Amino acid sequence: MSESQTTNDPTFREGKVLGVRSSVVDVHFPRGLPSLYSILKAGQDGRILIEVISHLNSKTIRGIALTPTQGLARNSVVVDTGMPLQVPVGRELLGRVFNVFGQTIDRKGPVAGEEWRSIHRPPVPLYRQSATSELFETGIKAIDVLVPLERGGKAGLFGGAGVGKTVLIGEMIHNMVGKHEGVSIFCGIGERSREGEELYREMKEAGVLENTVMIFGQMNEPPGARFRVGHAALTMAEYFRDDARQDVLLLIDNIFRFIQAGAEVSGFMGRLPSRLGYQPTLGTELAELEERISNTATGAITSVQAVYVPADDFTDPAAVHTFGHLSASIVLSRKRASEGLYPAIDTLKSGSKMLVPHVVGEKHYKIAREVRKTLADYEDLKDIIAMLGIEELSREDRMTVYRARRLERFLTQPFFVTEHFTGYEGKFVGLEAALEGCERILDDEFTDYPEGSLYMIGEINEVRER
């Protein structure tokens, strides 16, 4: 049979279901196998979509369903589309909300006139990646001073449930539009639908939705859909970087849910799990996603990824593998959150590869190192204070405690996205202003001011206004 005959003959691309186990579907194709990652359609009106994951033999494939499999049975007819999963790209996407299939879910109708691209794309080759290291200013004091982000780099937001990861991500989206005039893409992997709807309304109220694309693989969707939504978001981001030549802030909430979806898919496929029940291909799957985030001559995709840490255990394989890809790690502390110190960033556990003199400059490096040393010394003195009281410390140690407590409060900040329930007006603080504030506190300029006067302010001069 010739190539033209096989292409025109619709029955050539038809197969029959051999078995369905949860989201895993085995299909027999008597006249030729579909290629890997090809999308198969089944069910009424082709509503059930299956992605080919592996070839079991010369006539059988094993696929993972990206939609619920209700109604699929043995001997059901399956048709190979001959194409991988595709999503739309283009400026028309701004201000809209999508699912993993590129369909709009904001009740505003379909997007007109856009181009569609495969979600499976190779990373940018090394010779096209930019070799220079630049700072990405967020306007959040604690991050810009102590954990500076890299333009085109990957930063992780580590923390358990309820310590403020999503709030911090929302603030970064707000500041990206205001400061960098770039595009933000929010990718919700395994999000609660309530959280996604709240974020959509907050972005709309803050006036930043028109420069943001949102894509969700919700918590109630099959693992196959949650597993592919990150790739779909990256395809959209790559358009703005490579074609529109803009900087992109890619926010992923939550990268742990991507790993979790991969573990579910792997379990369904019958692969033996590795340590703690994770999939044996964990490292490879994460790398395929992360390596597409990079900095080129035309633009940069800067990524901030919320990472749920199971039981706050940083030795968990999901956390360990994610750490390996990051240029900055922002660790959120439940203890600081309970003390009302927001953003609840643990400055001693957080770190950035950018915080070196030849990248940030000698002045920034010295101030950051001195701030970190002061806070570390205070941490060491806390046990003595708890047992004996602050009066038993030497005068020098008491001054260290006073400085550290003022620094802790100065590094809190009112956010634009939380104005409506905190009552504090949101503040964007430039890097120079943040460094000046820390330097003046270290020089004991504010010892006569109560600690509370430095709490939830923007720039240091606001202390006197209070």
N, C-alpha and C positions, 0 to 999 in steps of 0.2 A: 504493500500500500504506500502511495507517495505521500510526501509531507503535506501537499495542498489538500489531499483527500482527508487526511486525519484531522486537519485543522477545521475543515468545513463540516465534518461529520460530528454532530453533537453527541452521539452515543459513544464516540471514542473516548470522551472525557467523563463518561459516567462510571460510577462504581456502586457497590452495594455494601451496606453496613454489615459487618460480621459480629460486632458486639459493642455494647455501650456500658462502661463502668464509670459512674459519676460523670466527670468531664472528659474522660478519655474515650475516644471512638476509634475502633479499628475498621478500616474500609478496604475491600477487595476491588482492585482495578484490573480487569482481565486483559485490557488492551494497551497498557502503558501506565507507568507510575507518574503522578504529579511531582513537581520538584519540591524540595524542602522549603518551608515557609509559605507555600502556596495556600491560598484560601479556598476552601471547599464550601459549597452551599447545599443545604438540605432542608427538609421540612416544607411546610406550606409557604409559598411565595419566597422560598430561599431564606427564611428568617434565621435558621440555625447556621452559624458560621463556625467552621473548624479550620484550625491552622495545622498544616502538616509538620510534625516534629521529627519523625524518624521513618525510615523504610525498614519494615520487618523482614521482607523477602522480596522476590522479584515482582510480586503482584499485590502486596499488602502494605498499607501505610498505617502508622499510628498517629493520630492527631489529638489536639487538645481543643475542646469547644470554647469559644470566646463568648458564647451566649448560653442561656439555659437549654438543656437538651430534652425538655418535655416534648413528647410526641415522636421522638426518634426511636426506631425499633430495628431489630434484625431484618435485613433485606430491604430497608429503606433506600431509596435512590439518592446518591450524592453526586454533585456535579463539580468538577474542577474548574475554577475561574481562570486558572493559568497565571494569576497575578498574586503578589504578596499583599498584605494589609496596607492600605494607603490612607493618607490624611491630607486635607487641603493645606496649602501654604499661600501667603500673600498678605498684603496690608489690610485686605477686607476682613481678616480674622480679628483685628483689634476691637476690644470691647465685647467680644462674644465668648460663649461658654460651650465647650465641646465634650463629647465622649470619645472613647478610644477609637471608634470607627469614623471619626471626623464629622459626625452628625451634631447639629446644634441642639442644645438641651435648655436654652434660655427662653423658649416660646416666642422667639422673634422671627421665626421662619428660617429657611436655608440661606447660606452665604452664596451670593451670585458671582460668577465669573472667576473663580479661583482655580489655581493649578493643583493637581493631586500628585503626591510623591510617596514612594515606598517608605515605611518606617524603618526598614533594615538598610542602613547606609554605613559605609566604612568610615572610620575616623579620619581626620585631616592628616595627610602624610607629614612626617617630621620636618621635611624641608620647607613646608608651607606654614609651620607654626612659628609664632614670634618668640624670639629668644630673650627679649627684655622683660624685666620684672617691674611692674608699675603698681602703685597702691590704688585700691578702690575705696573711695571715701564713702562711708555710710551715714555720717551725721550723728552716730551714736557714740558717745564719749568712751565708754568702757571698751568698745570694739576697736575704734580708731587708734586709741592710745596703746592698749595692751595686746590686742589680737588683730593687728591690721590685716585686711583681706587683700588678695591679689587679683588684679584685673585679669580675667581669663582663668582664674584659679577656682578651686573647689573648697568651700568651707563647710564644716559640719556643725550642726547644732545638736549637742548631745544632752539628753536629759530624760527623766522618767515622765510619767503622765502628769499634766497639770502644773508644770513649772514655767510655762510661758513661751514655748517654742513657736506656736502659731502667731502669737501677738508680735514677737520679734520679726517674724517673716513679713507680717502685714505692714510693719513700720518700714522695713527695707523697701517694699514695693512703693510705698508712699514717697520715700526719699529718693528712689531711683528716678522717678519721673521729674521731681522737683530739681534735683541737683544735676543729673547726668543726661536728662532729656532722651533717655533710651527707652527701650521696650522691656516690659516684664512679662514673663510667662510663668504662670502658676500651675504646677502639676500636682494634683491631689491623688496620691496612690493609697487606696484603702481608706479614704476619708469617710467620716460620717456625713451623710447628706445634709444634716443640720449645720455642720461646720462650714461646708461648702456654700450653703445658702447665706449664712451669716457673713462670710468673707465677701461674697458677691455684693451684698448690700453695703458693707463697710467700704469697699472699693468705690462703689457708686457714690456714696455720700461724701467720700474724701476727694472725689473728682479725678481719680486716677484710672478708672476703668477703661477710658478711651485709649489708653496706652498699654493695656494689659490683655493678654489672651489667657483664658482659664480652660484647663482640660482635666477631667476627672475620671478615675476608675474607682467607683464608689465601693464601700465596704461590702455591700450586698451583692456585688457582681461576681461572676465566676472567676477563679484564680487566673485563668488565661487572659482575661481582659485586664485585670490588675497588673499582670506581669508585663503587658505590652504598652501600657499607657505612658511609661517613662520614655520609651523609644519614640512614641508618637509626638510627645512634647519636644524632644530633641530635634526631630525633623522640622517642626515649626520654627524652633530657635535657629537652626542652621540657615533657614531661608533669610531671616533678618540679618544674620551675621555675614553671609556670603553674597547674597543678592541685593539686599537693601543697604548693606554696609553700615549697620548700626550695632551699638553695644547692646547686649541682651543680659538681663538678670533673670536667671532660671531658678525658680524656687521649687524645691521638691519637698512635699510633706506627705508621706514620710518614707525615706529610703528603706527603712526596716520593713515596711509593708511590701516593698518590691522583693526583698529577700524572702519574706514570708510567703508571698505568692509563688515564687520560684520553688520553694520547698514543697508547697502543696502540689504544684504541677509535677515535680520530680517524684513525689510519693505516688501520685496517680499513675505515672508512667512505669512504676515498678522498680525504680532504681534504689539500690541499697543506700540508706542515709549514712552520712559521715557523723562527726562528733556532734553531740547534743541534738541529733535529729535533723540537722541541716542537709541540704542537697550536696552531693559530692562535687557538683559543678559550680558551687557558690562563687569561688574566686573568678572563674571565667565569665560567668553571667554578669557579675558586678563590673568587671573590667570592660566588657563590651559596651556597657552603658556609659561608664565614667570617662573612658578614653575619647568619647565624642565631644566632651566639654573641653574647649581649648581656645587659645588666643591666636588670631591670625593677623595679617597685615590689613585686612579689610574691616575687622571688628573682633569683638571678644564675647564669648559666652561665659559670664561669671555665675557660678552656681552656689547657692546656699541651700544645704540639705538638712532638714530636721531628721535626727536619728534617734528613734526610741531605743533606749537601752534596757533590755529585759532585766527586771529586778535590780536596776541600777548597777549591773555587773559589767564592768568594762573589759573583762576577759572573755565575754561571750563572743563566739566566732563572727557573728554579724557585726558587732562593734569593731573588732580587731581588723577585719577585712576592709571595712569602710575607712578606718583610720589611715590605711596605707595609701589611699588616693587623695587625701586632703592636704592642702597647703596651710589650712588654719583649722583649729578645733575650738569651738566655743562650747564650754561645758556649763550647763545650767545647774544650779544647786538648790535642792529643796530646802536646805537650812536657811539660805539667804532669802528665799521666797517667803518662808515663814516669818522672817524678821522684817518683811516689807521692803527689802532692798531690791527694787526692780530697775532695769533688767537684772534678773537673779544670776548673773554670770560669776562663776567661780574663777576669779582672776589667777589663782595659783595653779589650778588644773588646766586652764585654757592656755593655748599656745599658738604661735604662728611662725612659719618658716621665713616670713617677710621681715620679722623683727631683728634685723642685723644692720650694722652701721652703714654698709655700702648701698643698702636699698632705701631705708627710711631716713638716713642721715644721722650724724653723730648726736645732735641735740635730742631728737626724738628717742633714740636708743638709750641715752643716759637717763632721761626723765622716766621712761618706761621701766628701766632696770631698777631705779631708785624707788619708784612706786611699788613695784613687785617685792623688793627687799623689805620695805616698811611694812607691807601687809603680811609678809611671811614672818617677820619678827613678832608682829602683833599676835599672829596665830600661835606662835610658840609660847607667848606669855599668858595666853588665855587660861591655861591650867593653874598657873600660879595665882592669877587674879581670882579665879573661882575658889581656891582654897584659902588664900591669905588676905585677899583684898588688894586694891590698886595702891594703897598707902605703903605697902611693904616693898614696892618696887623702887629701884634707884631713880634719881631725877631724870637721867637719860632715857631709861626705859619708859618712864611715865610720858615723856615727850613723844616717844615713838608711838605709844598707844593713842595719844591725842591726835597725832598726825594721821595715823591709820584710820581712826574712826571718822575723821573729817574727809579723808580720801574716799572711804567707803560710801559716805553720803553724797559727796560731790559726783561720784560715778553712777549714782541713780539718775534717772532722766524721765521727764514726762513725755509720753508718746502721743502723736497725733491720732493714732487709731484707738486710743483708750480714753480720749478726752471726755466722751459722753458718760463714762461710769466712774472716772476718778475725780473729775472736776478740775484737774490740772490742764492748763493750756499746753499743747504739744510744742516741743523745741527741737530745732535742727542745730547742732553745734559743730562748727567747722573744726578741722584737726588742729589748727594753730591756736584757736580759743581753748580747746580741750587741754592741749599741752601747757598753755599759759596758766590755766587754773590749777593743774597738778603741781606745776613748778612753784607757784606762789604758796600753796598749802605746805609743800615740803620746806619752804623757806620760813615757815611759822608766821606767816602774815595774818592768819585768821585765828590765832589762839584766843583772842578776846571775844570772838563771836561764838555763840552757842552752836553745838553740832547740828541742831535742827535747822539752822538757817541755811545750811548747805544741801539740805535734803530736797530732792525733786526740783532742782533749778536747771537752767541751761548754762549760760556762760557764768564765770566766777563773779563778775561785777554785779550780778543780781543779788548777791548776799547783802550788799549795802542798801539796796532798794527795799529789802525786807525789813 
